[in-house]
Amino acid sequence: MEIHLVGVAKKNLSEMETHVVGRRPRRRTRHSKHMATVQPPPPYDIVIFGASGFTGKYVVKEALKFLDSPNSPLKTLALAGRNSSKLSETLKWASTSHPAVPLLIADTSDPPSLRRMASQAKLVLNCVGPFRHYGEPVVAACVEAGCDYLDICGEPEFMERMEAFYHEKAVEKGSLVISACGFDSVPAELGLMFNSRQWVSPAVPNWVEAYVSLESDKRIVGNFATYESAVLGVANADKLADLRRSRPKRARPPIPGPAPPKGSTIEHQKRIGLWAVKIPTADATVVQRTQSLLADNPSGLQGVNEDPKQAEKRAAFWSTIKPTRLGVKITAKNLPGIRRLIAVGLSIGLLSSYPIGRWLLLKFPSVFSLGFFRKKGPTEDEVASSSFKMWFVGHGFSDSNLVYKGSGKPDTEIITRIKGPDVGYLTTPIILVQCALILLQQHGDLPKGGVFPPGIVFGPTDLQDRLQENGISFDLIAKSDISST
């Protein structure tokens, strides 16, 4: 095994550390002065950037399950971050066998180190947030290198800004850039599609309300980076509004029937036995981006090397997906639980607009989130005891002709559900790794490049089946006639 330098963060330039990274990547060679440079394939199928972070280490643990295993496209893996010692500790924590996985040094404040990292990868999984602070340099490096990029971002402003600034270049370079490949927002995308497929013609949906239920035998503790992203998102809401005003309006698919009633702020959803309140979330905006792309591309996005049979399969899948409105609510088992959630939302909403308020929110997260978030994150026992359910309550018409007859009110309700383990540290890594394996294995069936939401890319693939095989279930709960209610 050789020792060599693979990129140095600015803060470590004075130390000039060397790292064991497995085989030295092959050099680019020239056969003659008049022949084009031979470009060898990148040495690593996947590089996990931010591998030693709270979520990153769980992504490493999940990825190692598929490293060089039978039928897996993942044959080579590297971990990247600012600190080699922490990366080594992550590897030891994630695997009892301690495989010889290369460690790369890269830092978001050192663009050359990011370019070196991206040049050695087919695919980079970015786990470093908040993405509004640290995400763009990684996207820029991946697009320039022509490698693919997935992340676990749940920040609408970052995602839409990357689309505005990098989509055309990503298409040119053949780089697929897909954000929200975790709990934000794959369950919302695939869950809505699953509910949509239950509306068999001539039935059509009108709107779907998603209810997120977080459960634990101990206590629910979220990732501080998620909390920080929420605080910064509220503080910078005007930037997202300005970005949207500066861009062409997105296509809007026709949705049958009237807009849903607004309803009360607090809802007692008796069908699923939970109290609920609406929350600002990336899910609805990510779904809207997918539906907008689908309005312009009713058969989905063409794969770079797909054959006619795959193109037919893709078109058949999208023909079963009907556009609808989506709302998202957070739930609790009782009214005091909902009031607690509202109190956290109000504190973030009121204080985020002021520098001193943001300082207080981020300095004392456990206080202002009433214990939902803390800087050190959850313990392993708290992660293991946590789970989620995401209910999709769809309202629509048993026959599309009923939209224009009588009261015009929906007469059918279809309830579906997704459930799985802890959202931040188990479900998110499962989703991210399965998206990555699909990208490696089915690349020819996916778009050549561009910046996209996950649904439009992974919807027609076998992602749902893969998630079900790895502990995230999709179920049809009920189908009811509500014409008399």
NORSULFEN-V254044 format. One record per residue. N is the residue number from 0. RES is the residue in three letters. OMEGA is omega in radians with two decimals (NA if undefined). Layout:
# NORSULFEN-V254044
n=[N:N]
res=[RES:RES]
omega=[OMEGA:OMEGA]
This chain:
# NORSULFEN-V254044
n=[0:1:2:3:4:5:6:7:8:9:10:11:12:13:14:15:16:17:18:19:20:21:22:23:24:25:26:27:28:29:30:31:32:33:34:35:36:37:38:39:40:41:42:43:44:45:46:47:48:49:50:51:52:53:54:55:56:57:58:59:60:61:62:63:64:65:66:67:68:69:70:71:72:73:74:75:76:77:78:79:80:81:82:83:84:85:86:87:88:89:90:91:92:93:94:95:96:97:98:99:100:101:102:103:104:105:106:107:108:109:110:111:112:113:114:115:116:117:118:119:120:121:122:123:124:125:126:127:128:129:130:131:132:133:134:135:136:137:138:139:140:141:142:143:144:145:146:147:148:149:150:151:152:153:154:155:156:157:158:159:160:161:162:163:164:165:166:167:168:169:170:171:172:173:174:175:176:177:178:179:180:181:182:183:184:185:186:187:188:189:190:191:192:193:194:195:196:197:198:199:200:201:202:203:204:205:206:207:208:209:210:211:212:213:214:215:216:217:218:219:220:221:222:223:224:225:226:227:228:229:230:231:232:233:234:235:236:237:238:239:240:241:242:243:244:245:246:247:248:249:250:251:252:253:254:255:256:257:258:259:260:261:262:263:264:265:266:267:268:269:270:271:272:273:274:275:276:277:278:279:280:281:282:283:284:285:286:287:288:289:290:291:292:293:294:295:296:297:298:299:300:301:302:303:304:305:306:307:308:309:310:311:312:313:314:315:316:317:318:319:320:321:322:323:324:325:326:327:328:329:330:331:332:333:334:335:336:337:338:339:340:341:342:343:344:345:346:347:348:349:350:351:352:353:354:355:356:357:358:359:360:361:362:363:364:365:366:367:368:369:370:371:372:373:374:375:376:377:378:379:380:381:382:383:384:385:386:387:388:389:390:391:392:393:394:395:396:397:398:399:400:401:402:403:404:405:406:407:408:409:410:411:412:413:414:415:416:417:418:419:420:421:422:423:424:425:426:427:428:429:430:431:432:433:434:435:436:437:438:439:440:441:442:443:444:445:446:447:448:449:450:451:452:453:454:455:456:457:458:459:460:461:462:463:464:465:466:467:468:469:470:471:472:473:474:475:476:477:478:479:480:481:482:483:484]
res=[MET:GLU:ILE:HIS:LEU:VAL:GLY:VAL:ALA:LYS:LYS:ASN:LEU:SER:GLU:MET:GLU:THR:HIS:VAL:VAL:GLY:ARG:ARG:PRO:ARG:ARG:ARG:THR:ARG:HIS:SER:LYS:HIS:MET:ALA:THR:VAL:GLN:PRO:PRO:PRO:PRO:TYR:ASP:ILE:VAL:ILE:PHE:GLY:ALA:SER:GLY:PHE:THR:GLY:LYS:TYR:VAL:VAL:LYS:GLU:ALA:LEU:LYS:PHE:LEU:ASP:SER:PRO:ASN:SER:PRO:LEU:LYS:THR:LEU:ALA:LEU:ALA:GLY:ARG:ASN:SER:SER:LYS:LEU:SER:GLU:THR:LEU:LYS:TRP:ALA:SER:THR:SER:HIS:PRO:ALA:VAL:PRO:LEU:LEU:ILE:ALA:ASP:THR:SER:ASP:PRO:PRO:SER:LEU:ARG:ARG:MET:ALA:SER:GLN:ALA:LYS:LEU:VAL:LEU:ASN:CYS:VAL:GLY:PRO:PHE:ARG:HIS:TYR:GLY:GLU:PRO:VAL:VAL:ALA:ALA:CYS:VAL:GLU:ALA:GLY:CYS:ASP:TYR:LEU:ASP:ILE:CYS:GLY:GLU:PRO:GLU:PHE:MET:GLU:ARG:MET:GLU:ALA:PHE:TYR:HIS:GLU:LYS:ALA:VAL:GLU:LYS:GLY:SER:LEU:VAL:ILE:SER:ALA:CYS:GLY:PHE:ASP:SER:VAL:PRO:ALA:GLU:LEU:GLY:LEU:MET:PHE:ASN:SER:ARG:GLN:TRP:VAL:SER:PRO:ALA:VAL:PRO:ASN:TRP:VAL:GLU:ALA:TYR:VAL:SER:LEU:GLU:SER:ASP:LYS:ARG:ILE:VAL:GLY:ASN:PHE:ALA:THR:TYR:GLU:SER:ALA:VAL:LEU:GLY:VAL:ALA:ASN:ALA:ASP:LYS:LEU:ALA:ASP:LEU:ARG:ARG:SER:ARG:PRO:LYS:ARG:ALA:ARG:PRO:PRO:ILE:PRO:GLY:PRO:ALA:PRO:PRO:LYS:GLY:SER:THR:ILE:GLU:HIS:GLN:LYS:ARG:ILE:GLY:LEU:TRP:ALA:VAL:LYS:ILE:PRO:THR:ALA:ASP:ALA:THR:VAL:VAL:GLN:ARG:THR:GLN:SER:LEU:LEU:ALA:ASP:ASN:PRO:SER:GLY:LEU:GLN:GLY:VAL:ASN:GLU:ASP:PRO:LYS:GLN:ALA:GLU:LYS:ARG:ALA:ALA:PHE:TRP:SER:THR:ILE:LYS:PRO:THR:ARG:LEU:GLY:VAL:LYS:ILE:THR:ALA:LYS:ASN:LEU:PRO:GLY:ILE:ARG:ARG:LEU:ILE:ALA:VAL:GLY:LEU:SER:ILE:GLY:LEU:LEU:SER:SER:TYR:PRO:ILE:GLY:ARG:TRP:LEU:LEU:LEU:LYS:PHE:PRO:SER:VAL:PHE:SER:LEU:GLY:PHE:PHE:ARG:LYS:LYS:GLY:PRO:THR:GLU:ASP:GLU:VAL:ALA:SER:SER:SER:PHE:LYS:MET:TRP:PHE:VAL:GLY:HIS:GLY:PHE:SER:ASP:SER:ASN:LEU:VAL:TYR:LYS:GLY:SER:GLY:LYS:PRO:ASP:THR:GLU:ILE:ILE:THR:ARG:ILE:LYS:GLY:PRO:ASP:VAL:GLY:TYR:LEU:THR:THR:PRO:ILE:ILE:LEU:VAL:GLN:CYS:ALA:LEU:ILE:LEU:LEU:GLN:GLN:HIS:GLY:ASP:LEU:PRO:LYS:GLY:GLY:VAL:PHE:PRO:PRO:GLY:ILE:VAL:PHE:GLY:PRO:THR:ASP:LEU:GLN:ASP:ARG:LEU:GLN:GLU:ASN:GLY:ILE:SER:PHE:ASP:LEU:ILE:ALA:LYS:SER:ASP:ILE:SER:SER:THR]
omega=[-3.08:3.09:3.04:-3.10:-3.07:-3.14:-3.03:3.09:-3.10:-3.07:-3.13:-3.06:-3.10:-3.08:3.13:-3.13:2.98:-3.04:3.04:-3.09:3.12:-3.09:3.05:3.09:-3.14:3.12:3.01:-3.07:3.07:3.11:3.07:-3.14:-3.01:-3.13:-3.14:3.09:3.08:-3.10:3.10:3.10:3.09:-3.08:-3.06:3.05:-3.11:2.91:3.09:-3.12:-3.01:-3.01:-3.10:3.13:-3.10:3.14:-3.09:-3.09:3.07:3.04:3.08:-3.12:3.14:-3.11:-3.11:3.09:-3.03:-3.12:3.08:3.07:-3.11:3.10:3.11:3.09:-3.09:-3.12:-3.14:-3.06:3.04:3.08:-3.11:3.11:-3.06:-2.94:-3.08:-3.14:3.12:3.08:3.10:3.12:3.09:-3.13:3.11:3.13:-3.01:-3.06:3.10:-3.11:3.13:3.14:-3.11:3.12:-3.13:3.11:-3.13:3.10:3.13:-3.06:-3.13:3.09:-3.10:-3.09:3.11:3.13:3.10:3.12:3.08:3.10:-3.09:-3.12:-3.12:-3.03:2.89:-3.04:3.05:3.01:-3.05:-3.13:-3.05:3.08:-0.05:-3.02:3.09:3.11:-2.94:-3.00:-3.00:3.13:3.14:3.07:-3.12:-3.14:-3.13:3.14:-3.14:-3.13:-3.11:3.09:-3.11:-2.99:2.99:3.03:-3.10:-3.08:2.99:-3.06:-3.07:-3.09:3.11:-3.08:-3.10:3.07:3.10:3.09:-3.11:-3.00:-2.95:-3.04:-3.07:3.14:3.11:3.07:-3.13:-3.07:-3.10:-3.12:3.06:3.14:-3.06:3.08:3.06:-3.14:3.07:3.07:2.80:-0.03:-3.10:3.08:3.10:-3.12:-3.10:3.12:3.10:3.10:3.12:3.10:-3.12:-3.10:3.08:3.12:-3.07:-3.11:0.25:-3.14:3.10:3.06:3.07:3.03:3.12:3.05:3.11:-3.13:-3.10:3.13:3.09:-3.01:3.12:3.02:-3.13:3.07:-3.14:3.12:-3.10:3.11:3.13:-3.14:3.08:3.10:3.13:3.12:3.13:3.13:-3.12:3.11:3.10:-3.12:-3.06:-3.12:-3.14:3.13:3.09:3.12:3.12:3.14:-3.11:3.11:-3.09:-3.05:3.07:3.13:3.13:3.05:3.12:3.14:3.10:3.12:-3.08:3.05:-3.08:3.04:-3.11:3.08:-3.10:3.14:-3.10:3.14:3.10:-3.10:2.96:-3.09:-3.02:-3.10:-3.12:3.04:-3.09:2.97:-3.02:3.03:-3.11:3.12:2.99:-3.05:3.09:-3.00:-3.07:-3.12:3.09:3.10:3.12:3.11:3.11:-3.11:3.09:3.10:3.14:3.09:3.11:-3.09:-3.01:3.11:-3.12:-3.10:-3.10:3.08:-3.04:3.14:-3.07:3.11:-3.09:3.14:3.11:3.10:3.11:3.12:3.12:-3.13:3.13:3.12:-3.05:3.10:3.13:-3.09:-3.08:-3.13:3.13:3.06:3.11:2.97:-3.12:3.12:3.04:-3.02:3.00:-3.09:-3.09:-3.09:3.07:3.10:3.11:3.12:3.09:3.11:3.12:3.13:3.11:3.13:3.13:-3.14:3.10:-3.11:-3.09:-3.03:-3.04:-3.07:-3.05:-3.13:3.14:3.10:3.11:3.12:3.14:-3.13:-3.07:3.11:-3.08:-3.07:-3.10:-3.14:-3.01:3.05:-3.14:3.05:-3.13:-3.12:3.00:-3.01:-3.09:3.09:-3.11:3.01:3.11:3.10:3.12:3.08:-3.09:-3.07:-3.05:3.10:3.10:2.90:3.08:-3.09:3.08:-3.13:-3.07:3.08:-3.12:-3.00:3.12:3.08:-3.10:3.12:-3.13:-3.13:-3.03:3.14:3.05:-3.06:-3.10:3.13:3.10:3.14:-3.08:3.09:3.09:-3.13:3.04:-3.07:2.94:3.02:-3.10:-3.11:-3.11:-2.98:-2.99:-2.96:3.10:3.14:-3.13:3.08:3.11:-3.12:-3.09:-3.10:3.12:3.02:-3.13:-3.13:3.08:-3.12:3.11:-2.97:-3.03:-3.01:-3.12:3.14:-3.10:-3.13:-3.12:-3.11:-3.13:3.12:-3.00:2.91:-3.04:-3.03:-3.08:-3.14:-3.00:-3.12:-3.08:3.14:3.13:-3.09:3.14:3.13:-3.14:3.12:3.12:3.10:-3.07:2.94:3.09:-2.98:3.07:-3.05:2.95:-3.06:-3.08:3.01:-2.97:3.00:-3.12:-3.08:-3.09:-3.09:NA]
